[in-house]
C-alpha cells in the first residue's frame, strides 16, 4: 500500500490547478459575456438604423406623389424639415434610447415608366423614381453607432392597372365559368372555388389565398398553364410559400410573401361615410377608396382634398345646377340650372357644402342653351322643349326604348305606357316616374328577403354622353350635322377639358351628408305610388300649380320644400362612342350615389373586325379610357326597357316574373369598355355575390353574353345601395370579361385615377 504522506500534497496540487482553471474560466466567460453584450448592442443599433431608413423610405412616397420636380434637397426637407441638416427631428422618439445623428437623401431617375423590378408587383408597368437614404444613429446609453444605406425604387401604380382590385376581402364562390386575364389584387383574403372552372392569371393578396374546393386555378408564370389550387395546397398550409412558388412561380402571392395593403396616400382617418356588410351591420370605410367619390368636407387635409374626384372635376352637377371648377370657392361658378328661378336646398348640412341655400339659376331664355338640359325655360310660356334634332345632356326619369340599344326621353302616358316625349308636357310627366331596382326593392339582409317596392323605385338623372360630346364640338364640326348649339361648353372651356375631363354628379337629399364622420348615411327618400306627387319634385320638374298647367308643361315658380325629392341615381346612356378628338385623354363620370350604365358603352374603343379586342394605341386608333364611379354600379343591357320595370307594377305581375320562380331571358348581348370603381357589400356568413356579382345586373340574362373590357375596382362598402346579394332580381349572364391591356400603362389611366406607391429595395448596406 502507498504511504499516506503523499495524499495531502496531491490534493493541494489538484485544488490549486482547479482554482487556476476556474479563474481562467471566469475570465473567459466574462470576456464572452462582454462580447455578447456588445454584439447585442450593435444589433439593436443596427435594427434602429434599419427601422428609421425604412420608415423614411415610406414617408418619401408623399413627396414624390405631390411634387412635380423633386430634388434631393426638397426630399430631405420633406423628410426632416428645412434647416435641420444633419439632424432629423421628426424621427426623434421612433426608437427610445437612440439618437439619429445624420440623415442624407439623394434622388436619381424620376418619373421613368419602367417595370417594377422586384417584389409582389414585379413586372407591372409603373412610374419609377430612384431614391437613396442613409441614416447614422447611436445608442445613447452605450454610444454604439451604425450607418445604414438603402437604395430603392418608389413605383407609382395606377388604380386601373389591375383587372380586378378589391379594397376588402372578397370571394368568388360557385361562379359560372370565368377566365380572368390581367392582375388581381385584394386587400385581405381571397377565397374561391366551385364546380365550374375559374382561372386567374395572377393574384396578390394582403391576406390569404384560399380555396373552398376544386375548380379554382392560377396560371403558372412560366408556362401560362392553369394549375389547380385547393384546400390541400392553399394559403392555409404551413409550407404555402414554398409550394406556391413551385406551383405558380410567383403568380400567387399573399401575406406570406409580404404582399402589402395598397392604400391611397391620404390620412387613414379621412372623413368618409360608412357602408354595410352582407349581414346588414354598419361597417367602416376608413382606409378604403370611398374618399374618391364622397363630397369634400371642410376639415379635409390637403392630401385628402387632392384625392377627392369632386375636387378634381372640371364640371360638377349638383341638383341639376352645373358648376365650373374655375378655382373659386366650392362648388365653383354656376353656368347652368335646370331651375327657372332660385332653388332652395332642404338640409342645412347640405347647404353648407354647396356654399349657400340659394343656388343661382341661369337666365331663362327661349333661344338660349340647349345642350345642357331639356328643362330650358321661358317664364312666360313654360318649358321650351328640345326636339330629337337637338338632344340635351340632362333629362330626368323615364326613357323609352326605341329599338335595340336605342332610347329616347320618355313620358308616362296614363299609368301603364311609356312613350317618347319631347314636348314640354311630356318632359314634365316623364320626371314623375322611373324604374324599379329589384335588388334594392328586395332588401336582402342576413340572407332573408323582404319586399319593399318603394325602396326600389329609382328616379334617375339621365346623362346623355353623346350630347355631352357634341357640347364640345365647334358649330361647324363635320363629325355631326347638328350645327345649332354645338360647342356650348367650349364657351366655358375653349380648350376642352384635357386631362381633367371629370364630371362629378350629386343629387342631394336630406341625409345626403349624414354619416360623417364614418357613420351610416341616410338613404334617399322612398318613392310612393305610381307617380311622384308634383309638389315633391324640384322646380320646374314639379310642373304647374294645376293639372292643366302640368299638362301644358308650365313650370311652377315655387315648390313646397317639404318632402321635396331630387333624383336618386345617375343613369349614363348613349355612350357607345366617345370621340378621341374631343376627349383625347378619356372621360370620367362619377357620383357618390348609385350609378346605372345603359347599353353598349365606349364600344368605339373596340375593333369592329374582332369584337371585344381593344384598339391599339395609334394616331388612327379610337381608343379612349372611360371611368365610371359610384356608390354601386349596375349594368343595363341593350334591351333594357323602363316599361318592363316601371313604377306601378307590383311583384308577381306581368313583367316581373324574375321575382318569382321563372325568369326568361329579356337581355341581349351588351358590351361595356370601361374602368369601374364602385361599392360592394362585403361578405360575412352571408354571401356578397363575390367578384362575379360585383357589377350588378337587373335583367334576366339567362345565358346571354355580357362583355366587360376594362378594370373592376371594389373600392369600398356601399353606403346607399347596401342591400345584400340576391339572385331573385336577375339571372346571370355569360361573363365574357377581359382586362383592357391598354390600361396596363400608367399614361392610359382615365382622368382623375388615383395611384398607389410601392417600394422595391435594390440595395441595402451597413457599416
BELHU-V751208 format. One record per backbone hydrogen bond with DSSP energy under -1.0 kcal/mol. CO is the residue of the C=O (numbers start at 1). NH is the residue of the N-H. E is the energy in kcal/mol with one decimal. If there is no record, write none. Layout:
CO,NH,E  CO,NH,E
This chain:
3,6,-1.0  4,7,-1.4  6,10,-1.5  7,11,-2.2  8,12,-2.8  9,13,-2.6  10,14,-2.6  11,15,-2.9  12,16,-2.6  13,17,-2.3  14,18,-2.6  15,19,-2.6  16,20,-2.3  17,21,-2.5  18,22,-3.1  19,23,-2.5  20,24,-2.5  21,25,-2.7  22,26,-2.9  23,27,-2.3  24,28,-2.7  25,29,-3.4  26,30,-2.7  27,31,-2.5  28,32,-3.0  29,33,-3.0  30,34,-2.4  31,35,-2.5  32,36,-3.1  33,37,-2.7  34,38,-2.3  35,39,-2.5  36,40,-2.7  37,41,-2.5  38,42,-2.7  39,43,-2.5  40,44,-2.7  41,45,-2.4  42,46,-2.7  43,47,-2.6  44,48,-2.1  45,49,-2.5  46,50,-2.7  47,51,-2.8  48,52,-2.4  49,53,-2.5  50,54,-2.2  51,55,-2.3  52,56,-2.6  53,57,-1.8  54,58,-1.9  55,59,-2.3  56,60,-1.8  58,61,-1.5  60,64,-1.9  61,65,-2.1  62,66,-1.3  71,75,-2.5  72,76,-2.4  73,77,-2.3  74,78,-2.0  75,79,-2.1  76,80,-2.9  77,81,-2.0  81,84,-1.1  84,87,-1.3  86,103,-1.5  88,91,-1.8  89,92,-1.8  91,94,-2.3  95,98,-1.5  97,140,-2.3  99,138,-2.3  102,136,-2.5  104,134,-2.3  106,132,-2.5  109,130,-2.8  112,128,-3.6  114,126,-2.4  116,123,-2.7  119,122,-1.7  121,124,-2.1  124,116,-2.0  126,114,-2.3  127,156,-2.3  128,112,-1.9  129,154,-2.8  130,108,-1.7  131,152,-2.7  132,106,-2.0  133,150,-2.6  134,104,-2.1  135,148,-2.3  136,101,-2.1  136,102,-1.7  137,146,-2.2  138,99,-2.9  139,143,-3.0  144,139,-2.6  146,137,-2.1  147,767,-2.3  148,135,-2.5  149,765,-2.6  150,133,-2.2  151,762,-2.5  151,763,-2.4  152,131,-2.2  153,760,-2.1  154,129,-1.9  155,758,-2.6  156,127,-2.0  157,756,-2.7  158,161,-1.8  163,712,-2.5  164,185,-2.3  165,714,-2.7  166,187,-2.7  170,191,-1.3  171,691,-2.4  172,193,-1.6  178,199,-2.3  180,201,-2.2  183,163,-1.9  183,164,-1.7  184,204,-2.5  185,166,-2.2  186,188,-1.8  186,206,-2.8  188,207,-1.9  189,170,-1.9  190,210,-3.2  191,172,-2.3  192,212,-2.6  193,174,-3.1  197,178,-2.2  198,217,-2.8  199,180,-3.1  200,219,-2.0  202,184,-2.2  203,253,-2.1  204,186,-1.9  207,255,-2.9  208,190,-2.8  209,235,-3.1  210,192,-1.8  214,194,-1.7  215,198,-3.0  216,229,-2.9  217,200,-2.1  218,227,-2.6  220,224,-2.2  225,220,-2.6  227,218,-2.1  230,233,-1.7  234,237,-2.1  237,240,-1.5  239,243,-2.4  240,244,-3.3  241,245,-1.8  242,246,-1.9  243,247,-2.4  244,248,-2.8  245,249,-1.6  248,221,-1.7  248,251,-1.5  251,203,-2.7  253,205,-1.9  254,257,-2.1  254,259,-1.5  255,258,-1.4  264,266,-2.3  267,270,-1.8  272,518,-2.7  275,283,-3.1  277,280,-2.2  278,446,-1.1  281,277,-1.9  283,275,-2.0  285,288,-2.0  289,292,-2.1  290,294,-1.8  292,309,-2.6  297,300,-1.7  301,305,-2.7  302,306,-2.4  304,308,-1.3  308,312,-1.6  309,313,-2.1  314,325,-2.7  315,504,-2.4  316,323,-2.7  317,506,-2.8  318,321,-1.9  321,318,-2.3  322,335,-2.6  322,336,-1.1  323,316,-2.2  324,326,-1.4  324,333,-2.0  329,332,-2.0  333,324,-2.8  336,322,-2.7  343,359,-1.7  347,351,-2.6  348,352,-1.8  349,353,-1.3  350,354,-1.6  357,345,-1.1  359,343,-1.1  371,393,-2.9  372,394,-1.8  376,384,-2.6  377,365,-1.6  378,382,-3.1  382,378,-2.2  387,390,-2.0  393,464,-2.8  394,374,-2.0  395,462,-3.0  398,410,-2.2  400,408,-2.2  403,406,-2.5  406,402,-2.7  406,403,-1.0  408,400,-3.3  409,421,-2.5  411,419,-2.1  413,416,-1.0  413,417,-1.4  417,413,-3.6  419,411,-2.7  423,427,-2.2  424,428,-1.8  425,429,-2.3  426,430,-2.4  429,432,-1.4  430,398,-1.7  432,532,-2.5  434,647,-1.0  435,458,-3.4  437,441,-2.5  438,442,-2.3  439,443,-1.3  441,452,-2.9  442,450,-1.5  444,724,-2.9  445,448,-2.1  448,445,-2.6  454,527,-1.3  456,437,-2.8  458,435,-1.6  459,568,-2.6  460,397,-2.6  461,571,-2.9  462,395,-1.5  463,573,-2.1  464,468,-1.7  465,469,-2.5  466,470,-2.2  467,471,-1.5  469,472,-1.8  470,473,-1.8  470,487,-1.8  471,489,-1.9  474,477,-2.0  477,480,-1.5  481,483,-1.1  489,493,-2.4  493,496,-2.5  497,500,-2.0  500,502,-2.5  501,588,-2.2  502,314,-1.0  502,315,-1.7  503,590,-2.7  504,317,-2.7  506,319,-2.4  509,512,-2.9  515,519,-5.1  519,274,-2.5  533,536,-2.0  534,537,-1.3  536,565,-4.1  538,541,-1.2  540,543,-2.0  546,550,-2.4  547,551,-2.5  548,552,-1.6  549,554,-2.8  553,383,-1.9  561,564,-1.6  569,461,-2.5  570,596,-2.6  571,463,-3.2  572,598,-2.9  573,465,-2.3  574,466,-1.2  575,602,-3.2  576,604,-2.2  579,582,-1.0  579,583,-2.5  583,586,-1.6  587,627,-2.2  588,503,-2.6  589,629,-2.0  590,505,-2.6  593,631,-2.5  594,570,-2.3  595,634,-2.2  596,572,-3.1  597,636,-3.1  601,673,-2.8  602,605,-1.7  603,606,-1.8  605,615,-2.4  610,613,-1.9  613,607,-2.8  625,587,-1.9  626,675,-3.1  627,589,-2.6  628,677,-2.0  629,591,-1.7  632,595,-2.9  633,696,-2.2  634,597,-2.7  636,599,-2.5  637,640,-1.7  638,405,-2.8  645,436,-2.1  646,649,-1.2  650,653,-2.1  653,656,-2.3  656,659,-1.8  657,660,-2.1  670,707,-2.7  671,601,-2.6  672,709,-2.6  674,711,-1.2  675,628,-2.6  676,713,-2.3  677,630,-1.6  678,715,-1.9  680,718,-1.4  682,278,-2.9  686,684,-1.7  690,693,-1.2  691,694,-1.6  696,635,-3.2  699,701,-1.2  699,731,-1.6  700,666,-2.2  700,667,-1.3  701,704,-1.5  704,734,-2.4  705,670,-1.4  706,736,-1.8  707,672,-3.0  708,738,-3.0  710,740,-1.2  711,676,-2.7  712,165,-2.4  713,678,-2.3  713,715,-1.2  714,167,-2.9  715,289,-2.6  716,680,-2.0  718,276,-1.1  720,722,-1.4  727,730,-1.6  731,701,-2.0  732,703,-1.2  734,706,-2.4  734,736,-1.0  736,708,-1.6  738,710,-2.1  740,743,-2.0  741,744,-1.5  742,745,-1.2  745,748,-1.6  746,749,-1.4  750,753,-1.9  754,159,-2.1  756,157,-2.8  758,155,-3.3  760,153,-2.3  763,151,-3.0  765,149,-2.9
